[in-house]
Amino acid sequence: MTDRSKHNTGPRARKYQAKIQTLIQLLSEGHSVNSAVDQAQLVRQTIYDWRDRFEWFDTLIIDAVTTSPRLDVHARNLRHRRAPTGSRIAEIQDSLVSLLREGDTIRQACKKLSISNSTFYQWKKRYQDFNTRVKDAHSFTRSGHAKSLFPRPTADSYQVVDLGFQGRAHLYFIDAIGSNLIKIGVSKKPESRLKRLRTGSPLPLELKTVVLCASAFEKPLHEHLTSLNYHSHGEWFFKHSIDTALGYLHKQAQRIMIKDQAGSADQSHKAD
């Protein structure tokens, strides 16, 4: 059998030359996949990822398993797990989109179709049409409702402000009870963030306000409040800055709305 594990196929493959040689030798001698992977000090998922990325490595594995003196169940499974090509890729992509549209997670869909998560994300980068279809299909639940990219707080214990922002995390205001300070930061899960902060805080902390999806405005808001001498240290500001901060965010929301309206008007004029 030709020693193809020395082929120059990229820095990652060269880094693992010795381990690849050990893996191929063990498979050829009849070791199970799990045994060969363990002795070669590799990870089974890594083998599948390499088979997806490097055609020569996939062929090398097939040759080693096929010529093995005894084929156990694991080796047979590995022999038949070949990287899909051509029309087969299109079929799998169609099935993935269908499963996502029905409400499956990406991990669930990949598992059902026997492809690795890394292959899924490689396809998203490589195939623009597939990427677009995934985004469209993965934005709805089984019942047809739009999915939220992260939890949207709705608790009664603090104020929730929705200004129509489209960020990927929320802007929160955490009050340090017994002091004149308030923390302004961002988190996808403000309540979880509060629990972690409470662990090392000498003062009781309470979540006061959450502005939905306003993460993009954290830095400019900090800079604005600092320019008004409302900054204490780190992400902590003086408590009387809350009204100013919320006023700033309302103005940003109004600017975005005016800009969107102007853009819609321009498109209407162009259409006319």
Backbone bond lengths (Angstrom), bond angles and torsions (degrees), N, CA, C in turn:
res aa  C-N    CA-C-N  psi(-1)  N-CA   C-N-CA  omega(-1)  CA-C   N-CA-C  phi
1 M - - - 1.465 - - 1.525 109.90 -
2 T 1.307 117.17 132.87 1.457 122.11 -178.97 1.517 110.73 -67.37
3 D 1.333 117.31 133.32 1.468 120.99 179.01 1.511 108.93 -81.31
4 R 1.319 115.79 89.27 1.464 120.58 -176.42 1.519 111.44 -90.57
5 S 1.331 117.80 -1.48 1.457 120.05 -178.85 1.525 112.51 -72.03
6 K 1.361 117.50 -9.48 1.459 120.59 178.33 1.526 112.10 -93.11
7 H 1.331 117.76 0.16 1.455 120.53 -179.00 1.523 110.40 -61.26
8 N 1.317 115.93 141.69 1.455 121.69 179.99 1.523 109.40 -81.57
9 T 1.315 117.58 92.55 1.470 120.83 -174.63 1.509 112.30 -120.05
10 G 1.306 118.43 19.62 1.456 119.73 177.65 1.515 111.63 128.46
11 P 1.319 117.56 158.01 1.463 121.57 -175.35 1.514 113.59 -61.24
12 R 1.317 118.02 -37.80 1.466 119.59 -177.89 1.527 110.88 -66.14
13 A 1.337 117.26 -42.11 1.465 120.77 179.79 1.524 110.65 -65.82
14 R 1.339 117.98 -41.77 1.468 121.13 -179.68 1.526 111.10 -63.69
15 K 1.325 115.73 -35.65 1.459 120.10 -178.77 1.521 111.42 -62.27
16 Y 1.334 115.99 -29.47 1.464 121.04 -175.34 1.532 112.81 -108.24
17 Q 1.329 117.92 23.00 1.467 120.60 -176.62 1.519 112.83 -54.37
18 A 1.329 116.51 -49.54 1.464 119.96 -176.11 1.525 111.19 -63.96
19 K 1.324 117.39 -39.78 1.461 120.98 -179.61 1.526 110.74 -68.41
20 I 1.338 116.34 -37.58 1.462 119.98 178.39 1.525 109.88 -64.51
21 Q 1.323 116.72 -42.88 1.465 120.55 178.84 1.528 110.67 -60.56
22 T 1.342 115.81 -43.11 1.475 119.91 178.58 1.517 110.74 -62.80
23 L 1.324 116.98 -43.28 1.465 121.70 -179.68 1.525 111.00 -60.66
24 I 1.327 116.87 -48.18 1.468 121.26 -177.90 1.520 110.30 -63.66
25 Q 1.341 116.84 -41.33 1.460 120.87 -179.75 1.526 110.98 -62.37
26 L 1.330 116.39 -43.75 1.465 120.83 -178.67 1.524 111.49 -67.15
27 L 1.327 116.99 -40.57 1.462 120.20 177.56 1.524 110.79 -63.96
28 S 1.326 115.91 -40.36 1.469 120.32 179.72 1.526 111.45 -64.29
29 E 1.339 116.66 -31.44 1.458 121.34 -179.18 1.526 112.69 -80.70
30 G 1.332 116.63 -7.02 1.452 119.77 175.44 1.516 115.30 104.45
31 H 1.345 117.55 7.54 1.469 119.66 177.33 1.526 110.31 -68.16
32 S 1.317 115.45 150.76 1.467 119.07 175.56 1.516 108.85 -68.17
33 V 1.321 115.60 162.36 1.466 120.08 -179.55 1.523 110.14 -60.49
34 N 1.328 116.72 -46.50 1.466 119.92 -179.00 1.528 111.35 -59.62
35 S 1.332 116.17 -44.01 1.457 120.66 -179.53 1.529 111.01 -64.44
36 A 1.337 115.88 -44.93 1.463 120.34 -179.12 1.525 111.29 -64.16
37 V 1.321 116.06 -42.23 1.469 120.44 -179.67 1.525 110.66 -64.35
38 D 1.342 116.62 -43.45 1.467 120.56 179.88 1.522 111.64 -63.06
39 Q 1.339 116.57 -46.17 1.460 120.29 -177.43 1.521 112.21 -68.79
40 A 1.342 115.77 -28.29 1.468 119.84 177.70 1.523 111.77 -84.36
41 Q 1.347 115.55 -1.17 1.458 122.11 179.31 1.531 111.48 58.36
42 L 1.345 114.20 47.67 1.459 121.61 177.41 1.531 109.15 -121.62
43 V 1.299 116.16 178.47 1.459 122.73 177.47 1.522 108.06 -115.45
44 R 1.336 116.44 135.40 1.469 120.08 -175.75 1.534 111.68 -55.74
45 Q 1.332 117.37 -42.01 1.455 120.08 -179.75 1.525 111.40 -63.15
46 T 1.346 116.05 -31.87 1.462 120.07 177.64 1.524 110.56 -61.90
47 I 1.325 116.24 -38.68 1.462 120.67 178.97 1.528 110.21 -61.09
48 Y 1.330 116.85 -45.19 1.457 119.96 179.68 1.530 111.05 -65.32
49 D 1.327 116.23 -38.53 1.463 119.37 178.68 1.524 110.82 -63.60
50 W 1.347 116.52 -42.99 1.459 119.94 178.60 1.522 111.23 -63.93
51 R 1.330 116.85 -36.58 1.470 119.39 179.20 1.516 110.64 -65.53
52 D 1.330 116.56 -33.54 1.458 120.00 176.99 1.524 111.80 -71.11
53 R 1.328 116.22 -34.21 1.462 120.73 -173.57 1.527 113.03 -87.23
54 F 1.351 116.72 -38.15 1.462 120.57 -172.61 1.525 110.53 -119.62
55 E 1.314 116.60 112.83 1.465 120.84 -179.21 1.521 110.93 -63.58
56 W 1.347 117.56 -37.71 1.469 120.13 -179.50 1.528 111.07 -63.05
57 F 1.339 116.05 -35.92 1.459 119.33 -179.44 1.528 110.49 -70.72
58 D 1.324 116.80 -38.44 1.459 120.86 176.98 1.522 110.56 -60.14
59 T 1.342 116.65 -45.47 1.462 121.33 178.73 1.525 110.95 -63.37
60 L 1.323 116.03 -38.46 1.459 121.19 179.92 1.527 111.16 -62.29
61 I 1.316 116.31 -42.58 1.465 121.18 179.18 1.524 110.67 -65.37
62 I 1.336 116.17 -45.36 1.464 120.43 179.97 1.523 110.75 -59.01
63 D 1.344 116.52 -44.46 1.468 120.76 -179.84 1.526 110.87 -62.64
64 A 1.335 116.26 -42.53 1.460 119.92 -176.82 1.520 111.30 -65.30
65 V 1.332 116.18 -43.52 1.461 120.21 -177.75 1.523 110.76 -71.24
66 T 1.328 116.24 -39.27 1.467 120.66 -177.65 1.521 111.95 -65.46
67 T 1.327 117.04 -35.61 1.468 120.73 -178.82 1.518 112.77 -89.67
68 S 1.333 116.78 2.49 1.460 120.53 -179.23 1.532 110.27 -65.76
69 P 1.345 118.66 142.39 1.469 121.58 -179.83 1.525 113.20 -66.21
70 R 1.322 117.26 -24.53 1.469 118.61 175.83 1.533 108.89 -144.22
71 L 1.320 114.63 126.62 1.461 121.19 -177.81 1.521 109.22 -99.50
72 D 1.309 116.99 108.43 1.461 118.85 177.03 1.532 109.33 -86.51
73 V 1.299 116.62 178.04 1.467 121.44 -176.12 1.519 111.59 -59.57
74 H 1.344 116.08 -41.85 1.457 119.14 -178.26 1.523 111.21 -63.73
75 A 1.307 116.57 -42.00 1.460 120.59 -178.95 1.524 111.18 -65.09
76 R 1.346 116.76 -39.25 1.471 119.02 178.36 1.528 110.59 -62.84
77 N 1.308 115.30 -43.06 1.463 118.59 178.78 1.518 111.04 -61.06
78 L 1.329 115.86 -41.08 1.454 120.04 179.82 1.518 111.10 -67.59
79 R 1.335 116.81 -37.50 1.463 120.86 -179.03 1.520 110.88 -61.25
80 H 1.334 116.73 -38.94 1.453 119.43 -175.52 1.528 113.68 -87.84
81 R 1.343 116.55 -6.85 1.461 119.12 -179.62 1.512 108.80 -89.50
82 R 1.306 117.08 84.85 1.453 122.26 -178.90 1.513 109.64 -105.37
83 A 1.320 115.17 149.92 1.458 119.30 -179.72 1.529 109.32 -64.96
84 P 1.328 118.73 126.42 1.459 121.34 -179.43 1.521 111.89 -68.28
85 T 1.327 116.10 150.25 1.462 120.85 179.03 1.518 110.03 -137.40
86 G 1.335 116.20 163.30 1.458 122.48 172.04 1.504 115.15 54.08
87 S 1.331 115.48 -128.16 1.460 121.61 -176.19 1.522 111.89 -63.86
88 R 1.335 116.28 -27.44 1.467 119.31 179.47 1.532 110.41 -64.87
89 I 1.324 117.23 -37.79 1.463 121.17 177.07 1.514 110.13 -61.06
90 A 1.344 115.98 -44.10 1.468 120.32 179.87 1.519 111.13 -62.13
91 E 1.339 116.67 -39.50 1.471 120.42 178.96 1.528 111.30 -64.43
92 I 1.319 115.62 -44.15 1.469 119.65 179.97 1.525 110.42 -65.45
93 Q 1.325 116.30 -40.70 1.468 119.81 179.32 1.525 110.87 -62.46
94 D 1.324 117.13 -41.17 1.471 120.81 177.19 1.527 110.60 -61.26
95 S 1.342 115.63 -42.05 1.464 119.67 179.99 1.523 111.18 -66.95
96 L 1.331 116.66 -38.97 1.457 120.90 177.93 1.524 111.18 -60.91
97 V 1.316 115.48 -46.56 1.465 120.38 179.84 1.519 110.43 -61.24
98 S 1.331 116.91 -40.87 1.464 120.67 179.85 1.529 111.01 -63.27
99 L 1.328 116.69 -44.06 1.461 120.75 179.88 1.528 111.47 -64.99
100 L 1.325 116.63 -40.20 1.461 120.05 178.50 1.521 110.89 -66.41
101 R 1.323 115.45 -37.10 1.462 119.71 178.93 1.530 111.13 -66.33
102 E 1.342 115.59 -29.46 1.467 120.09 179.41 1.529 111.98 -81.07
103 G 1.340 117.39 -5.62 1.453 120.19 175.47 1.513 115.70 111.53
104 D 1.349 118.87 0.04 1.458 120.65 178.35 1.529 110.19 -68.76
105 T 1.330 115.95 150.80 1.455 119.77 171.39 1.531 108.17 -77.20
106 I 1.320 116.42 167.51 1.458 120.28 178.89 1.526 110.28 -61.43
107 R 1.319 116.37 -42.70 1.469 119.68 -179.80 1.526 110.99 -63.25
108 Q 1.327 117.18 -42.47 1.464 120.53 179.73 1.527 110.91 -63.59
109 A 1.329 116.65 -44.12 1.463 120.85 -178.87 1.528 111.04 -63.50
110 C 1.330 116.42 -43.50 1.470 120.11 179.93 1.521 111.25 -64.33
111 K 1.316 116.64 -39.86 1.463 120.27 -179.91 1.519 111.23 -64.44
112 K 1.345 116.62 -41.46 1.461 120.25 179.97 1.523 111.91 -63.48
113 L 1.333 116.71 -31.89 1.466 120.86 -176.70 1.532 112.25 -100.84
114 S 1.339 116.43 6.53 1.474 122.03 175.57 1.519 113.29 58.43
115 I 1.322 116.73 44.09 1.462 119.93 172.80 1.525 107.46 -124.81
116 S 1.313 116.47 154.39 1.459 120.45 -178.51 1.527 110.29 -79.60
117 N 1.326 115.70 155.39 1.463 120.11 177.24 1.524 111.07 -61.53
118 S 1.336 116.60 -35.94 1.464 119.87 -179.36 1.525 110.98 -63.87
119 T 1.348 116.27 -37.19 1.468 119.76 177.26 1.525 110.40 -63.51
120 F 1.326 115.88 -41.85 1.470 120.64 178.54 1.522 110.58 -56.59
121 Y 1.319 117.55 -48.25 1.470 120.64 -176.96 1.528 111.99 -72.93
122 Q 1.331 116.95 -29.28 1.463 119.65 173.76 1.522 110.36 -64.45
123 W 1.330 116.43 -41.75 1.464 120.81 178.47 1.527 110.74 -64.44
124 K 1.334 116.73 -37.75 1.469 119.66 179.11 1.523 110.59 -61.45
125 K 1.336 116.53 -38.46 1.467 120.07 179.48 1.526 111.60 -73.95
126 R 1.343 115.38 -35.72 1.460 119.88 -173.40 1.527 113.23 -82.38
127 Y 1.344 116.63 -35.39 1.467 120.63 -174.97 1.531 110.40 -114.47
128 Q 1.329 116.17 105.57 1.458 121.24 -176.25 1.519 112.14 -62.54
129 D 1.341 116.41 -39.81 1.461 119.91 179.87 1.525 110.93 -62.96
130 F 1.331 116.37 -42.57 1.463 120.79 178.26 1.525 110.61 -63.54
131 N 1.325 116.80 -42.12 1.456 121.54 178.69 1.525 111.53 -59.34
132 T 1.336 116.04 -43.23 1.463 121.03 179.75 1.518 111.06 -65.54
133 R 1.331 116.80 -42.79 1.474 120.47 -179.34 1.528 111.41 -66.77
134 V 1.327 116.71 -36.39 1.462 120.33 178.16 1.527 110.56 -64.42
135 K 1.331 116.45 -45.42 1.464 120.24 -179.94 1.527 110.77 -60.31
136 D 1.321 115.41 -40.16 1.465 119.45 -179.59 1.525 110.96 -69.84
137 A 1.327 116.86 -44.18 1.467 120.83 -176.47 1.522 111.90 -71.95
138 H 1.328 116.68 -33.75 1.457 120.69 -173.34 1.530 112.74 -85.30
139 S 1.321 117.77 4.56 1.464 121.10 -177.01 1.522 112.56 -96.79
140 F 1.355 116.80 4.48 1.459 119.90 -179.47 1.529 111.09 -132.42
141 T 1.324 115.89 149.63 1.453 121.76 177.16 1.523 109.63 -85.94
142 R 1.333 116.35 177.63 1.463 120.68 178.87 1.526 111.37 -59.29
143 S 1.334 116.68 -32.63 1.467 120.41 -178.35 1.521 112.90 -82.12
144 G 1.344 116.42 -3.04 1.459 119.50 177.79 1.509 114.28 93.60
145 H 1.334 117.46 1.71 1.451 120.29 179.53 1.532 109.93 -84.09
146 A 1.324 115.72 147.79 1.463 119.77 179.43 1.511 110.76 -65.81
147 K 1.339 115.77 136.57 1.463 120.57 178.21 1.525 109.70 -80.96
148 S 1.306 115.55 147.25 1.452 121.00 171.57 1.516 108.07 -93.72
149 L 1.337 117.57 137.22 1.446 120.16 -179.65 1.526 111.69 -68.99
150 F 1.308 117.58 -18.03 1.446 122.26 179.14 1.521 107.59 -160.67
151 P 1.323 118.63 163.77 1.462 120.83 -176.91 1.528 112.35 -59.71
152 R 1.310 116.40 139.31 1.461 121.61 176.93 1.529 107.93 -107.50
153 P 1.344 117.36 111.13 1.456 120.50 -176.68 1.525 112.10 -59.31
154 T 1.313 116.17 138.15 1.470 121.30 178.71 1.531 110.41 -137.82
155 A 1.337 117.15 19.82 1.459 120.72 -174.93 1.522 111.64 -68.56
156 D 1.333 115.97 154.94 1.463 122.35 178.73 1.518 111.72 -88.11
157 S 1.324 117.23 -11.63 1.458 120.56 -174.70 1.524 113.32 -79.88
158 Y 1.319 117.70 -9.87 1.465 120.95 178.28 1.521 109.30 -148.72
159 Q 1.309 115.54 165.89 1.462 121.62 -176.51 1.531 110.53 -82.34
160 V 1.315 116.76 131.38 1.466 122.19 175.51 1.522 108.36 -112.10
161 V 1.321 116.69 122.53 1.462 122.66 -177.11 1.520 109.64 -114.71
162 D 1.315 116.76 121.88 1.462 121.91 178.59 1.520 108.81 -112.58
163 L 1.338 116.39 107.50 1.464 122.23 -178.75 1.521 112.13 -104.76
164 G 1.336 116.66 8.48 1.459 120.56 177.49 1.510 114.90 84.46
165 F 1.339 117.90 14.54 1.462 120.29 178.45 1.534 110.29 -70.15
166 Q 1.333 115.48 160.65 1.469 120.72 -175.85 1.524 112.70 -121.66
167 G 1.325 117.81 24.92 1.458 120.80 -179.98 1.515 112.58 -70.69
168 R 1.335 116.10 172.87 1.463 121.28 -176.64 1.530 112.92 -99.08
169 A 1.332 117.00 6.88 1.461 120.39 176.34 1.524 108.52 -154.57
170 H 1.326 116.15 166.88 1.456 121.75 -176.19 1.528 111.14 -99.36
171 L 1.306 116.19 151.06 1.459 122.56 174.15 1.521 107.82 -96.27
172 Y 1.323 117.10 125.34 1.469 119.52 -175.13 1.527 111.40 -119.17
173 F 1.331 115.16 155.86 1.462 123.49 174.43 1.532 107.08 -122.33
174 I 1.320 117.39 114.71 1.462 122.23 -179.67 1.524 109.15 -110.93
175 D 1.318 114.59 124.86 1.463 121.92 -175.59 1.529 110.65 -92.10
176 A 1.330 116.70 128.30 1.463 122.00 173.98 1.527 107.56 -90.39
177 I 1.330 116.80 99.40 1.458 122.14 -175.76 1.531 110.65 -60.99
178 G 1.329 115.65 132.80 1.460 119.95 179.35 1.510 113.20 91.89
179 S 1.336 117.00 2.25 1.467 120.61 177.31 1.524 108.45 -131.49
180 N 1.308 115.10 179.75 1.468 120.29 178.70 1.528 110.39 -104.71
181 L 1.328 116.91 26.88 1.456 121.01 -173.68 1.530 112.42 -119.18
182 I 1.325 113.64 152.10 1.458 121.06 176.52 1.525 108.11 -141.86
183 K 1.318 116.63 140.33 1.467 121.06 -178.96 1.515 109.89 -97.05
184 I 1.327 116.03 131.92 1.471 121.66 178.53 1.519 107.66 -117.70
185 G 1.334 116.80 111.33 1.454 120.90 -178.49 1.516 111.09 -145.74
186 V 1.323 116.74 -171.83 1.464 121.28 -179.98 1.524 110.16 -127.44
187 S 1.309 115.42 148.80 1.464 121.48 177.42 1.526 109.24 -165.76
188 K 1.330 116.29 147.69 1.454 120.01 173.26 1.525 110.49 -73.60
189 K 1.332 115.97 -25.80 1.460 121.23 -179.77 1.529 108.64 -131.80
190 P 1.323 117.15 82.68 1.466 120.55 -176.94 1.524 113.62 -56.57
191 E 1.330 117.44 -36.55 1.467 119.36 -179.13 1.525 111.35 -66.26
192 S 1.329 116.99 -38.38 1.461 120.46 176.28 1.524 110.67 -67.19
193 R 1.321 115.42 -38.20 1.464 120.46 176.99 1.528 110.37 -61.83
194 L 1.312 117.09 -41.03 1.461 122.21 178.58 1.526 110.84 -60.24
195 K 1.324 117.18 -43.26 1.469 120.98 -179.37 1.518 111.17 -61.66
196 R 1.342 116.82 -41.30 1.464 119.71 179.68 1.523 111.42 -67.16
197 L 1.332 116.57 -39.65 1.462 120.16 179.80 1.523 111.57 -66.64
198 R 1.316 116.58 -35.54 1.463 120.61 -179.48 1.529 111.91 -63.01
199 T 1.336 116.21 -29.36 1.469 120.36 -176.63 1.525 112.43 -58.05
200 G 1.337 116.55 -41.40 1.462 119.36 -176.49 1.510 114.18 -109.36
201 S 1.321 117.70 14.94 1.468 120.12 -176.91 1.528 111.94 -95.79
202 P 1.344 117.41 132.89 1.471 120.15 176.49 1.525 112.12 -76.08
203 L 1.333 116.88 -14.98 1.462 122.15 180.00 1.523 110.25 -114.03
204 P 1.314 118.33 150.31 1.471 120.50 174.60 1.529 110.11 -65.94
205 L 1.311 116.36 138.49 1.460 122.15 -178.13 1.523 109.89 -116.63
206 E 1.325 116.09 142.67 1.461 121.58 178.27 1.525 109.83 -135.97
207 L 1.330 115.21 137.90 1.461 120.65 175.87 1.524 108.00 -76.25
208 K 1.328 116.76 119.61 1.455 120.80 -173.43 1.526 112.18 -98.73
209 T 1.339 117.03 -48.17 1.464 121.67 -176.94 1.522 109.95 -145.40
210 V 1.337 116.23 143.38 1.462 122.34 173.79 1.525 108.26 -128.68
211 V 1.325 116.49 123.63 1.463 121.88 175.82 1.523 107.13 -100.98
212 L 1.313 116.95 114.30 1.455 121.95 -172.85 1.525 112.76 -63.72
213 C 1.331 114.96 134.23 1.473 123.05 169.72 1.526 113.28 57.74
214 A 1.342 117.90 28.74 1.473 121.07 -175.48 1.522 112.67 -103.11
215 S 1.334 117.90 22.93 1.466 121.37 -174.41 1.527 112.76 -59.86
216 A 1.330 117.65 -30.91 1.462 121.01 -177.20 1.529 112.32 -65.14
217 F 1.327 116.59 -17.93 1.464 120.10 -175.02 1.530 112.58 -100.84
218 E 1.327 117.26 6.97 1.464 119.24 -179.24 1.530 111.30 -61.01
219 K 1.330 117.23 -54.23 1.463 120.36 -176.23 1.523 112.10 -63.66
220 P 1.354 119.42 -50.48 1.470 118.30 179.12 1.524 113.05 -62.14
221 L 1.340 117.28 -32.14 1.458 119.75 177.68 1.523 110.10 -67.82
222 H 1.328 117.08 -43.99 1.465 120.68 177.15 1.532 110.44 -57.84
223 E 1.331 115.80 -44.55 1.468 120.14 -178.95 1.526 110.82 -65.11
224 H 1.332 116.17 -38.90 1.462 120.49 179.47 1.531 111.21 -64.39
225 L 1.330 116.29 -46.21 1.462 119.85 -179.36 1.531 111.60 -68.28
226 T 1.332 116.33 -34.93 1.464 120.14 178.08 1.530 110.61 -64.76
227 S 1.331 115.87 -39.00 1.473 119.57 179.07 1.520 111.93 -64.13
228 L 1.336 116.91 -20.27 1.465 121.63 179.31 1.529 111.80 -98.56
229 N 1.347 115.07 10.25 1.470 121.85 179.18 1.540 112.09 63.64
230 Y 1.338 116.93 34.16 1.465 121.81 177.10 1.526 111.95 -97.51
231 H 1.330 117.36 -1.28 1.459 121.27 -174.60 1.524 111.20 -87.56
232 S 1.353 115.78 136.57 1.460 120.31 176.48 1.527 109.84 -102.44
233 H 1.353 117.33 -64.83 1.452 121.72 178.47 1.531 108.16 -166.10
234 G 1.340 117.07 150.12 1.462 120.80 179.20 1.520 112.17 51.78
235 E 1.331 116.18 -124.72 1.469 120.77 177.03 1.523 111.67 -99.00
236 W 1.321 116.48 16.79 1.467 121.18 -178.14 1.522 110.73 -99.31
237 F 1.338 114.59 132.94 1.453 122.39 -179.13 1.530 109.12 -129.74
238 F 1.323 115.56 163.28 1.456 119.33 178.70 1.522 109.81 -70.44
239 K 1.310 114.70 142.67 1.463 121.56 -170.54 1.528 113.33 -59.92
240 H 1.329 116.93 -31.58 1.458 118.79 -177.90 1.535 112.86 -72.68
241 S 1.355 116.80 1.64 1.463 120.13 179.19 1.527 112.67 -86.26
242 I 1.348 117.43 -5.05 1.465 120.27 -174.90 1.528 111.62 -59.68
243 D 1.320 117.10 -49.49 1.462 119.91 -178.23 1.527 111.11 -60.83
244 T 1.324 115.54 -40.18 1.473 119.67 178.33 1.527 110.52 -63.85
245 A 1.334 116.38 -41.87 1.468 121.02 -179.67 1.525 111.10 -63.38
246 L 1.320 117.11 -46.57 1.465 120.40 179.97 1.527 110.99 -65.93
247 G 1.336 116.25 -36.56 1.462 119.44 176.54 1.518 111.40 -62.90
248 Y 1.324 115.90 -40.21 1.469 121.09 177.90 1.525 110.41 -61.58
249 L 1.327 116.77 -44.58 1.466 120.81 -178.76 1.529 111.59 -66.85
250 H 1.330 117.25 -37.27 1.468 120.21 175.85 1.525 110.79 -61.89
251 K 1.326 117.10 -41.10 1.475 120.41 178.75 1.524 111.04 -63.67
252 Q 1.349 116.44 -40.01 1.465 119.36 178.47 1.528 111.06 -64.06
253 A 1.322 116.13 -38.89 1.466 120.00 178.16 1.522 111.01 -64.74
254 Q 1.323 117.44 -39.41 1.464 121.68 178.49 1.526 110.87 -65.47
255 R 1.325 116.82 -40.03 1.464 120.90 178.71 1.529 111.04 -62.91
256 I 1.320 115.42 -41.90 1.464 119.54 179.11 1.528 110.31 -64.47
257 M 1.327 116.64 -42.35 1.456 120.97 -179.84 1.520 110.89 -63.25
258 I 1.338 117.29 -43.63 1.473 121.14 179.32 1.525 110.30 -64.14
259 K 1.335 116.28 -41.37 1.460 120.43 179.19 1.520 111.30 -63.42
260 D 1.347 116.25 -42.33 1.468 120.32 179.11 1.527 111.01 -64.54
261 Q 1.325 116.75 -40.39 1.465 120.51 178.62 1.512 111.24 -64.67
262 A 1.337 116.44 -40.14 1.469 120.51 178.51 1.523 110.46 -64.57
263 G 1.355 115.74 -40.17 1.462 119.29 178.61 1.515 112.03 -64.87
264 S 1.334 116.59 -39.05 1.465 120.48 178.32 1.524 110.91 -65.87
265 A 1.324 115.57 -38.07 1.466 119.98 179.53 1.524 110.75 -66.08
266 D 1.340 116.45 -40.80 1.465 119.58 178.57 1.513 111.78 -63.00
267 Q 1.322 116.45 -40.85 1.464 119.65 178.48 1.524 111.36 -64.64
268 S 1.335 116.53 -36.15 1.467 120.28 179.05 1.521 110.29 -66.29
269 H 1.334 116.40 -40.12 1.466 119.46 178.97 1.519 111.36 -66.16
270 K 1.341 115.82 -39.08 1.463 119.29 179.20 1.528 110.65 -66.08
271 A 1.345 115.62 -37.29 1.460 119.14 179.85 1.520 110.51 -66.06
272 D 1.361 116.38 -36.44 1.480 120.55 178.82 1.516 110.49 -68.61
